[in-house]
């Protein structure tokens, strides 16, 4: 059984995600999101989905991007 790198649960249905050339083992999407999803620089929530880009930053939504001064927004859908 593999061990989740976040909660250290040993689970027979753990899965691997390779990101940036590095292997990560998780027992749930919750742990994978906690470890790998970007964080909104305005509200600090984890971005699960396409997000909104302003320059080199990614925000969870248009509201947060605009609140942080964003005017040239790109939807990542």
SEDONU-775334 format. One record per residue (C-alpha): residue in three letters; x, y, z. Coordinates in steps of 0.1 Angstrom, whole numbers. Layout:
! SEDONU-775334
+------+-------+-------+-------+
| rest |    px |    py |    pz |
+------+-------+-------+-------+
|  ALA |     X |     Y |     Z |
...
+------+-------+-------+-------+
***
This chain:
! SEDONU-775334
+------+-------+-------+-------+
| rest |    px |    py |    pz |
+------+-------+-------+-------+
|  UNK |     0 |     0 |     0 |
|  UNK |    11 |    35 |    -7 |
|  UNK |    13 |    63 |    18 |
|  UNK |    -3 |    97 |    12 |
|  UNK |    24 |   125 |    14 |
|  UNK |     0 |   148 |    32 |
|  UNK |   -20 |   128 |    58 |
|  UNK |     3 |    98 |    58 |
|  UNK |   -26 |    74 |    55 |
|  UNK |   -17 |    41 |    40 |
|  UNK |   -43 |    33 |    14 |
|  UNK |   -47 |     5 |   -12 |
|  UNK |   -63 |    30 |   -37 |
|  UNK |   -37 |    57 |   -35 |
|  UNK |   -29 |    75 |   -67 |
|  UNK |     1 |    92 |   -82 |
|  UNK |     3 |   127 |   -97 |
|  UNK |    35 |   138 |  -116 |
|  UNK |    38 |   175 |  -116 |
|  UNK |    69 |   194 |  -126 |
|  UNK |    88 |   161 |  -131 |
|  UNK |    82 |   151 |   -94 |
|  UNK |    60 |   122 |   -83 |
|  UNK |    34 |   128 |   -56 |
|  UNK |    13 |   101 |   -38 |
|  UNK |   -22 |   109 |   -24 |
|  UNK |   -51 |    90 |    -9 |
|  UNK |   -77 |   116 |   -19 |
|  UNK |   -83 |   146 |   -41 |
|  UNK |   -86 |   167 |   -10 |
|  UNK |   -49 |   159 |    -1 |
|  UNK |   -38 |   165 |   -37 |
|  UNK |   -55 |   199 |   -38 |
|  UNK |   -40 |   208 |    -5 |
|  UNK |    -5 |   200 |   -18 |
|  UNK |    -6 |   211 |   -55 |
|  UNK |   -34 |   236 |   -62 |
|  UNK |   -24 |   272 |   -65 |
|  UNK |   -35 |   297 |   -38 |
|  UNK |   -54 |   328 |   -46 |
|  UNK |   -32 |   358 |   -36 |
|  UNK |   -63 |   378 |   -26 |
|  UNK |   -84 |   355 |    -5 |
|  UNK |   -59 |   326 |     1 |
|  UNK |   -84 |   299 |   -10 |
|  UNK |   -71 |   270 |   -31 |
|  UNK |   -79 |   273 |   -68 |
|  UNK |   -98 |   242 |   -80 |
|  UNK |  -106 |   249 |  -116 |
|  UNK |   -93 |   272 |  -143 |
|  UNK |   -90 |   305 |  -123 |
|  UNK |   -85 |   339 |  -137 |
|  UNK |   -50 |   353 |  -147 |
|  UNK |   -37 |   388 |  -143 |
|  UNK |    -1 |   390 |  -154 |
|  UNK |    18 |   362 |  -137 |
|  UNK |    -8 |   357 |  -109 |
|  UNK |   -38 |   334 |  -109 |
|  UNK |   -69 |   342 |   -89 |
|  UNK |   -99 |   321 |   -79 |
|  UNK |  -124 |   345 |   -95 |
|  UNK |  -128 |   378 |  -112 |
|  UNK |  -139 |   395 |   -79 |
|  UNK |  -106 |   387 |   -63 |
|  UNK |   -86 |   397 |   -93 |
|  UNK |  -103 |   430 |   -96 |
|  UNK |  -101 |   436 |   -58 |
|  UNK |   -63 |   431 |   -62 |
|  UNK |   -62 |   457 |   -90 |
|  UNK |   -66 |   434 |  -120 |
|  UNK |   -78 |   451 |  -152 |
|  UNK |   -63 |   428 |  -179 |
|  UNK |   -79 |   395 |  -170 |
|  UNK |   -76 |   362 |  -188 |
|  UNK |  -100 |   333 |  -183 |
|  UNK |   -81 |   300 |  -183 |
|  UNK |  -111 |   280 |  -196 |
+------+-------+-------+-------+
***
